[in-house]
Amino acid sequence: MDYVQITQADRQAMLQKIGAPSVEALYANLPPQYRLERDLCLPAARSELSLQRDLAAMAKLNHTATSQACFLGGGAYDHFIPQVVNNMAAKGEFVTAYTPYQAEASQGALQAFFEFQTQVTRLTDLDVSNASLYDGATAIVEGVLMALNSTGKRRVLVGQTVNPQYRTVIQSYLTDLAAEYVELPATNGVIDTATIEQHIDNDTAAVVIQSPNVFGQIENWTKQFEVAHSQDKTMAIAIFNPIASAMLKRPGSCGADIAAGEGQPLGIPFQYGGPWLGLFAASKKYMRKMPGRLIGQTADKHGRRGFCLTLQTREQHIRGAKATSNICTNQGLLAVRATVYMSAMGPRGMQTVAQQCYHKAHYLADAISKLDGYALAYSGNFFHEFVVNCPVKAGDIIKAGKAQQILPGLCCKKLGIGDEKQLLIAVTEKRTIEELDALVSLLKEGK
């Protein structure tokens, strides 16, 4: 929002409106010891031109993902964003939109959200999607809570291969509930079906598995969810990557009852870690238990196509304490970005992105594994992210990379998924062959 300073006349008009004789009178009830009796320690005033120059110089000190070869991953990925995404999402109708309670005045936003839901159901191969949630972590939690409420069971099995940030959020939400959190240990970077069989029982509400998982490995959802469904009513929750879904077998095709994930790869920048976008889809039989907004297609009295919020009793603005969730207004603007991104890319475009991610990642992994002292930590299949065992500390490699305008990846120890000599590397379609080779050279020199 642009800043335009108020005048003395504006200030007096506002004071008069609220019935205060002066600004000091507004703070009359504040004890003197809590009032600042000196000027703020601020630099001298500057002209607007001078200030813009200084801020521009400060901005140049930042080193962003766009100014370096970025191999960061762990839940946030540096994908290409078509300019049309920024242009469309910046339209005032979308930027200022709130929850579209009045359908007759919100047809544009409702249609965008309806298209978003359609796209998410196609990505997940499930029947119904809501109109977005806050982020991936809370979307996963909503799936867990929905499973608890739908089954009446109390145990939740969560794979150790789920991103540790997601696991922490799940544990936080379950702390004050009559629910038991059980973590499934990993075997060679994935969850073995035998491990699920050892832990599952008739009080298990859900089995939660991420694929590609935090190590980048592709889990066997089909067999894992078969074991989950061996117990009556137990639900299978898939944590998915929307880009990977354009290439790999989708959650619904593998037997998932619920699919949840982070929508950041769909046209959303890093943005200092957020705001991002929660994706959520489920089988039709669980539709009335779903959290958040659900946009439906209808017709007006003239038979023209229209859109509205449907099954609104799910939300707290109708049911209060009986609502299925505490979701209120959410990341609608980010859902619009994702909608425009998926529409612009189309099925073939998203498949191309996924294929480039996959092949470039495997090219890089193959090259790194041939270096003396380096080896892939896990032998299974991966999508576009993998863990490397290094002969030196990952932190040293990262420091050396920054000096060469390369962000080599994440230290696994800092992420909580390994030791200080393990590096998590992610490759997207943006990385060039020259950048991949430059990372290989960096690792070779850093031995």
C-alpha angles and dihedrals in degrees: 000000000000116000119226115172120236121242128234088255090054090050093051092047091054093047090050091049093056094039099246119138094209145353089257090059090061089065098041092116093053110101113246093240089065095052122096109238097187138058119275116262095251130142119255118284117270136195118264091249092052092047093051090052092050093048091048090053090050091049090056088063090067117095108204135184089259093057095049139044099267121207095162119135136142093128102331122076136191102232128165114264117203113229091238088071092061093042096051097040090051093062110118093235090064101033094057098037121128128187102313099236093154103063095187090061098037106052094128095053092041092052091049091051091046089054089047091055091049092051093049092050089053092049092050100033089229130128106245140019132189125231095265138288134227100276142321096280096052091042088058091048090051088055091051092048091048090053091050092049095044098047102032087224124130111209124087120192113205123185118240085226090069113106106275091229089058091047091052092052092049091051091048093053093047095049096093097033130090090252136115121225113209122184119212112218118234127240116205091339098311140074113261116220088230088061091055090048090053094053105034121096139160091279093058111118098184147357112217118202129170121211126211079029131208090279089052091249122141111237125212097247094171095061094035093053091046087061090046091054092050085086116068113258094355108143129221116223118195121199104205142184110228093214092051089051088067089065111019131061109286126240096251091049088056095052102265117159092195131022122194133168151138117290096198093109089062101084099304121126124224090261094186089298099316176193090300136158136267117216119204133174135160146174115283094248090066095048096109091053095052120116127232133015125339119194118208133194117236141151133248125231089277092054094252120147113263142164136226144164107271136196088016094170085088091074130080094233086072107026103027111193091008093061118122091234145006090239110135124162108350145177096317093147090053089049088055090052090051091047093052091045094052092043092050095046097041123193094296093047093052091046089053091050091050093047093049091050091050098046096042091049091051092047089054095043091051092050094047093048089059093059117100111259096013127104139161110260095219132038099209130099118284136189113212104324132066143167121242126200106222131199090226136038114291089226091062091051091049091050092050090047094055089057088058096044092256127126098203097190141271130314105243092214091058091048090049098241105100147344134305093267094057122092125197109212125190125192125197134182090267094069115098127213088250090056092047091051091046090057090050089052091048092054092046091053093045095057 
